[in-house]
Amino acid sequence: MNVQMMEGLLGASSNIKLSGTPMSVYRQASAEGDTEKMKRALGYTGECTEKAVKYQEKLDKGMKAEAKAEKEKAELEREAAIEKRREERKRAEEGAEPGRPQGTDLVQISEAAKAALKNNKPAEAAEPIESEPVTYTPAGEIAAAPVEAEPTVSFTA
């Protein structure tokens, strides 16, 4: 929040509150029938509301300036992030070995690991056991498999 916004908010608020006093004088004069007093009270009220409008305009200008500053700040941050990524990419390219595609890792396997791999035979895949599905009761006992009946469809007209 900048100075213009604070000044606009405070000025508009206080002038609207100040216009309440002449309006109450206007109502009182209206009840009494005193037209001169009514005119003066409306004049004071008008001055207060005009000042409030000017402060509102100042608030609007402050809000536009704030939005512009935020937009510029976001743009600078975005440019800084882009520049940082470029620098990181440049450093990564300089550190890469020639002839090796970038983004890959180099793995080195020791001689002891190679010998261990030669001595170990891969495990053979076990054959799946074919059996009927089993159903358990809430007590944890095996329940008899329900007998599946042939599905039937009936239509009535």
VENRA-V367489 format. One record per backbone hydrogen bond with DSSP energy under -1.0 kcal/mol. NH is the residue of the N-H (numbers start at 1). CO is the residue of the C=O. E is the energy in kcal/mol with one decimal. If there is no record, write none. Layout:
nh/co/e
NH/CO/E
NH/CO/E
//
This chain:
nh/co/e
6/2/-2.0
7/3/-2.8
8/4/-2.6
9/5/-2.6
10/6/-2.6
11/7/-2.7
12/8/-2.3
13/9/-2.2
14/10/-2.6
15/11/-2.2
16/12/-2.0
17/13/-2.1
18/14/-2.4
19/15/-1.6
20/17/-1.1
23/19/-1.4
24/20/-1.8
25/21/-1.9
26/22/-2.5
27/23/-2.3
28/24/-2.1
29/25/-2.8
30/26/-2.5
31/27/-1.9
32/28/-1.7
33/29/-1.8
34/29/-1.8
35/33/-1.0
38/34/-1.6
39/35/-2.3
40/36/-2.2
41/37/-2.3
42/38/-2.4
43/39/-2.1
44/40/-2.3
45/41/-2.3
46/42/-2.6
47/43/-2.1
48/44/-2.2
49/45/-2.4
50/46/-2.4
51/47/-2.2
52/48/-2.1
53/49/-2.1
54/50/-2.1
55/51/-2.4
56/52/-2.0
57/53/-2.2
58/54/-2.0
59/55/-2.3
60/56/-2.4
61/57/-2.3
62/58/-2.3
63/59/-2.4
64/60/-2.2
65/61/-2.5
66/62/-2.4
67/63/-2.4
68/64/-2.4
69/65/-2.4
70/66/-2.5
71/67/-2.3
72/68/-2.4
73/69/-2.4
74/70/-2.5
75/71/-2.1
76/72/-2.4
77/73/-2.4
78/74/-2.3
79/75/-2.5
80/76/-2.4
81/77/-2.2
82/78/-2.2
83/79/-2.5
84/80/-2.3
85/81/-2.3
86/82/-2.2
87/83/-2.3
88/84/-2.4
89/85/-2.5
90/86/-2.5
91/87/-2.6
92/88/-2.2
93/89/-2.3
94/90/-2.1
95/91/-1.7
100/97/-1.3
114/110/-1.9
115/111/-2.3
116/112/-2.1
117/113/-2.0
118/114/-1.7
119/115/-1.8
120/116/-1.6
137/141/-3.0
140/137/-1.8
143/135/-3.6
//
